[in-house]
Amino acid sequence: MIVNIRVIPSMIAAIALSISFTLCTAFSAEHGQGSVCLAPSPSTPPSPIAPGELYNSATLSVRIDNRQAVLWPHKASLKIEGLDTTQRHLFVELSDGKPLQSFWFRFADFKSTELCFYFDGYLMVQVKAARDARQCKCK
């Protein structure tokens, strides 16, 4: 039995578009760009809980990898974009140009390409997927 199927040009275009979208989505997820949202920090530091924990809130800044340091915001969240989701990144918190704390992070550890960095009540930087963090208001 021979079946005669009539192919409509718009069907071919729809199938090609669907395949293209699927391939692009898979490629961008594997080799994509991620972002970090910095939640506002307190404009006045809380009392230190141990010697040496003082910092200058006016110069509190963040450096990721070899990028230029940016001031940690006090009023509104700040988004840092263009981070490779397949690489690990070095997060450095600075005050008066001196490192306060640093750590490595990977987007894969959070299963998200959008992360939120915020202070806990003890001046330690915490990280969550942005969708799970009420502290960050980046768009």
TACORCOR-V951997 format. One record per backbone hydrogen bond with DSSP energy under -0.5 kcal/mol. CO is the residue of the C=O (numbers start at 1). NH is the residue of the N-H. If there is no record, write none. Layout:
co=CO nh=NH
co=CO nh=NH
This chain:
co=2 nh=4
co=3 nh=5
co=4 nh=6
co=5 nh=7
co=6 nh=8
co=8 nh=11
co=8 nh=12
co=9 nh=13
co=10 nh=14
co=11 nh=15
co=12 nh=16
co=13 nh=17
co=14 nh=18
co=15 nh=19
co=16 nh=20
co=17 nh=21
co=18 nh=22
co=19 nh=23
co=20 nh=24
co=21 nh=25
co=22 nh=26
co=23 nh=27
co=24 nh=28
co=25 nh=29
co=26 nh=30
co=27 nh=31
co=32 nh=85
co=34 nh=83
co=35 nh=115
co=36 nh=38
co=36 nh=80
co=37 nh=39
co=37 nh=117
co=38 nh=78
co=50 nh=53
co=55 nh=57
co=56 nh=59
co=56 nh=60
co=60 nh=72
co=61 nh=94
co=62 nh=70
co=63 nh=65
co=63 nh=92
co=64 nh=67
co=70 nh=62
co=73 nh=41
co=78 nh=38
co=79 nh=81
co=80 nh=36
co=83 nh=34
co=84 nh=87
co=87 nh=107
co=89 nh=91
co=89 nh=105
co=90 nh=65
co=90 nh=92
co=91 nh=103
co=92 nh=63
co=93 nh=100
co=93 nh=101
co=94 nh=61
co=95 nh=98
co=98 nh=95
co=101 nh=93
co=103 nh=91
co=105 nh=89
co=106 nh=109
co=107 nh=110
co=107 nh=111
co=107 nh=112
co=113 nh=35
co=114 nh=130
co=115 nh=37
co=116 nh=128
co=117 nh=39
co=118 nh=126
co=120 nh=123
co=124 nh=120
co=126 nh=118
co=128 nh=116
co=129 nh=132
co=130 nh=133
co=132 nh=134
